[in-house]
């Protein structure tokens, strides 16, 4: 399974539209959870992620866990729309070469 993003949104939210646009520009796999008509669920998602506003962007990474046949999804909080932009601007850490001493 490929890693992907989830964007929790509400109708009429320009920051939500920005987050979705950013993911489209980056050609990333994502899904949208529009919680406009589900206020209790929205409050629970906010609480779980320690966020007070939408969008709430999560990156779902799949990791192999001993004893499981398939990789297990692990959600990681990216944050809001500005955090998502920063997420894509940050360079990836270089891979360490094996056997090289510093």
SVG drawing of the C-alpha trace seen along z (x, -y; Angstrom):
<svg xmlns="http://www.w3.org/2000/svg" viewBox="-25 -31 61 44">
<polyline fill="none" stroke="black" stroke-width="0.4" points="0.0,0.0 1.3,-3.5 1.5,-6.2 -1.1,-9.0 -2.5,-12.1 -5.9,-12.7 -7.2,-16.3 -10.1,-16.9 -12.1,-19.9 -15.3,-21.9 -17.3,-23.6 -16.3,-27.2 -12.8,-26.9 -10.2,-28.7 -7.3,-27.1 -8.8,-23.7 -8.8,-24.5 -5.2,-25.6 -4.2,-22.3 -6.0,-20.3 -4.4,-22.5 -0.9,-22.0 -1.4,-18.2 -2.6,-18.3 0.4,-20.5 2.7,-18.0 0.9,-15.1 0.4,-13.3 -2.1,-10.6 -4.8,-12.0 -8.3,-11.7 -10.6,-14.4 -12.8,-13.9 -15.4,-16.7 -16.8,-17.0 -19.1,-19.9 -22.2,-17.9 -20.4,-15.9 -19.6,-18.4 -19.0,-15.8 -16.6,-13.8 -14.8,-17.1 -14.4,-18.0 -12.9,-14.5 -10.5,-14.8 -9.4,-18.2 -8.9,-16.9 -7.0,-13.8 -4.6,-16.0 -4.4,-18.9 -5.7,-21.3 -8.3,-24.0 -9.0,-24.7 -9.3,-23.0 -7.7,-21.8 -6.1,-19.0 -3.6,-17.2 -2.3,-13.8 0.3,-11.8 -0.4,-8.0 2.8,-6.0 2.7,-2.2 5.2,-0.3 5.9,3.4 5.3,4.6 6.6,8.0 3.8,10.5 1.7,8.8 1.5,10.0 0.9,6.5 2.3,3.0 0.2,1.2 -0.9,-2.4 0.5,-5.0 -1.0,-8.5 1.4,-11.4 0.2,-14.9 1.4,-17.4 -0.7,-20.3 -2.7,-22.9 -2.3,-24.3 0.8,-26.4 2.4,-23.4 1.7,-21.3 3.5,-23.9 6.5,-23.8 6.4,-20.0 7.1,-20.0 9.7,-22.8 11.9,-21.0 14.7,-19.0 14.7,-15.3 17.6,-14.3 20.5,-12.7 20.9,-9.0 23.9,-7.9 26.4,-5.9 27.2,-2.6 30.8,-2.0 31.7,-5.7 33.4,-7.1 33.0,-10.7"/>
</svg>
